[in-house]
Amino acid sequence: MNTDEAPGKDFIRHIVAADVEEGRHSGRVQTRFPPEPNGYLHIGHAKAICLDFDIAQEFGGQCYMRFDDTNPEKEDIEYVEAIQKDVRWLGYDWGDRLAHASDYFQELHNFAINLIESGKAYVDSLSAEEIRTLRGTLTESGKNSPYRNRSVNENLRLFSAMEQGEFEEGEHVLRAKIDMASPNLNLRDPTLYRIRKITHQRTGDKWCIYPMYDFAHTLSDALEGTTHSFCTLEFEDHRPLYEWFLENLPVPHSPRQIEFSRFNLMFTVMSKRKLAQLVDEGHVQGWDDPRMPTLSGMRRRGYTAASIRDFIGRIGITKKENVIELGALENCIREELNDTAPRRFAVLKPLKVVISNYPDDGEEWLEAANHPNRPELGFRQVPLCREIYIERDDFEEDPPGKFRRLSPGVEVRLRYAYIIKCEDVIKDPSGEIIELHCSYDPSTRSGTGQGQRKVKGTIHWVSAKHAFCSEVRLYDRLFASPYPDRGADNFKQHLNPDSLEVLVDAALEPALAQAQPEERFQFERQGYFMIDAELSDTNQLVFTRTVTLRNSWAKMEHQALQKFGTAG
């Protein structure tokens, strides 16, 4: 992970600062975040969001929120609303600067007419396959279309007929007339408009021709007054085309395109097309599934906006493609919640313990700290009675040498309570352990200063009589491979079959029955959890694990980086 590019020190901020100092664009800074409304935003988009909005703020400028909605076949108002919600949740506001490429369809159409009239665009009647064939390769020049020299009048007539819906999809396209011999394939007469007889989610059936992304994106920037257009490195080869449009059309502004590296996150895919496949084929339970790298999924899992912004700040802005350990992202939320999350007891896989020498009708309430290092968060009362639950993994009948929890004849401390000793192990006919009988020493109550003798370990517990039963969902990494979309293999082959474990009989301390959505807790010795508001109702709360207490995958991530290197 790159840590030497602190905010305010990366190369993009140096460029913007130099432009301001030189008086370029009259010293004005205006950026834009331009998502396509064809899916939900993921963690990769957060890098662009932070860059676009933060730089505008740092230089006293403004940032537009613009939807590049030029492909009605894949776009939906659901995505528009979800994207706006995610950006606001991340902490940014575009004010009255909400725009859509479709707002400029008429102006874009006029620009297309301008190119035709100046002899710089023509209607091509080749099929899509024929256009691909004549385009050439990286080592071979392309060939001119036989329709390239149509007259201006003929091109105007055909383009008007395309606009009026007189042709079927694929019969004609409008192409820029640039250079079929250019070493840059993006300049080999790129398509500007194609016919799509599909209802647009904003403009309805007003248009049946739609501009291509490069054309609409560039000119929307220019029409809005963008000064700095930030995009990821895959658009670096598109920059000459971006600049060609600006140089050959009467645009009101000429933005500067600057590219930066996207980041790759281990054990994750961040292609919207692939994420859509996971949703459409039922591998996950929607775009906001807590295993997804979407911002909505991470929010539902319990990540905070602050932790994601912290992560983006740590990885920095560079030109170098890099791979980031997923543990680095998890550490950001782990560090935040370690400082802020109140502690609670939760036994996820209960094993009953009967404290044989505790009074049958006995009950006491013990004081427990809400946070070990923040006394201002106060204390809570946890009940103890004769029957309790402990974590099944906290008992071993035949323990290994370094086992520091409960086993026959061994003493452990119940956190905030007493020392207990396992006296008997009860099994069902199949040999499965179903109950432990223990004794307790009443002189060893925690915090009394009496009988503080040394024991092997301390374990958490929940009173069986007072337990709040709940469903708990343990989410893990969606993919078992560190690079699921590398190589020719189908990325779905690498799905982790253990990415979700549903526990239906978890025993939680009674205080958790009053938990509210957005409240986050550390379940002691278990991890950080939050209520899943999508699955919970007044009759049943469902808790989701946001992250474990420590990175159990760290060794695997390190080995993967050593074996495969960085993604790129």
Stockholm file with secondary structure:
# STOCKHOLM 1.0

chainA/1-568         MNTDEAPGKDFIRHIVAADVEEGRHSGRVQTRFPPEPNGYLHIGHAKAICLDFDIAQEFGGQCYMRFDDTNPEKEDIEYVEAIQKDVRWLGYDWGDRLAHASDYFQELHNFAINLIESGKAYVDSLSAEEIRTLRGTLTESGKNSPYRNRSVNENLRLFSAMEQGEFEEGEHVLRAKIDMASPNLNLRDPTLYRIRKITHQRTGDKWCIYPMYDFAHTLSDALEGTTHSFCTLEFEDHRPLYEWFLENLPVPHSPRQIEFSRFNLMFTVMSKRKLAQLVDEGHVQGWDDPRMPTLSGMRRRGYTAASIRDFIGRIGITKKENVIELGALENCIREELNDTAPRRFAVLKPLKVVISNYPDDGEEWLEAANHPNRPELGFRQVPLCREIYIERDDFEEDPPGKFRRLSPGVEVRLRYAYIIKCEDVIKDPSGEIIELHCSYDPSTRSGTGQGQRKVKGTIHWVSAKHAFCSEVRLYDRLFASPYPDRGADNFKQHLNPDSLEVLVDAALEPALAQAQPEERFQFERQGYFMIDAELSDTNQLVFTRTVTLRNSWAKMEHQALQKFGTAG
#=GR chainA/1-568 SS CCCSSCTTCSHHHHHHHHHHHHTGGGGCCEEEECCCSSSCCBHHHHHHHHHHHHHHHHTTCEEEEEECCCCTTTCCHHHHHHHHHHHHHHTCCCTTCEEEGGGGHHHHHHHHHHHHHTTSEEEECSCHHHHHHHHCCSSSCCCCCTTTTCCHHHHHHHHHHHHTTCSCTTSCEEEECSCTTCSSGGGSSCEEEEECCCCBTTTBTSCSEEECHHHHHHHHHHHHTCSEEEEEGGGGGGHHHHHHHHHHSCCSCCCEEEEECCEEETTCCCCHHHHHHHHHTTSSSSTTCTTSSBHHHHHHHTCCHHHHHHHHHHHCCCSSCEEECHHHHHHHHHHHHHHHCCEECEESSEEEEEETTSCTTCEEEEEEESCTTCGGGCEEEEEEESEEEEEGGGBCSSCCTTCCSBCBTCEEEETTSCEEEEEEEEECTTSCEEEEEEEEEGGGCTTSSSCCCCCSCEECEEETTTCEEEEEEEECCSBSSSSTTSSSSCGGGGBCTTSEEEEEEEEECGGGGGCCTTCEEEETTTEEEEECTTTCCSSCCEEEEEECSSCTTHHHHHHHHHHHCCCC
#=GC SS_cons         CCCSSCTTCSHHHHHHHHHHHHTGGGGCCEEEECCCSSSCCBHHHHHHHHHHHHHHHHTTCEEEEEECCCCTTTCCHHHHHHHHHHHHHHTCCCTTCEEEGGGGHHHHHHHHHHHHHTTSEEEECSCHHHHHHHHCCSSSCCCCCTTTTCCHHHHHHHHHHHHTTCSCTTSCEEEECSCTTCSSGGGSSCEEEEECCCCBTTTBTSCSEEECHHHHHHHHHHHHTCSEEEEEGGGGGGHHHHHHHHHHSCCSCCCEEEEECCEEETTCCCCHHHHHHHHHTTSSSSTTCTTSSBHHHHHHHTCCHHHHHHHHHHHCCCSSCEEECHHHHHHHHHHHHHHHCCEECEESSEEEEEETTSCTTCEEEEEEESCTTCGGGCEEEEEEESEEEEEGGGBCSSCCTTCCSBCBTCEEEETTSCEEEEEEEEECTTSCEEEEEEEEEGGGCTTSSSCCCCCSCEECEEETTTCEEEEEEEECCSBSSSSTTSSSSCGGGGBCTTSEEEEEEEEECGGGGGCCTTCEEEETTTEEEEECTTTCCSSCCEEEEEECSSCTTHHHHHHHHHHHCCCC
//
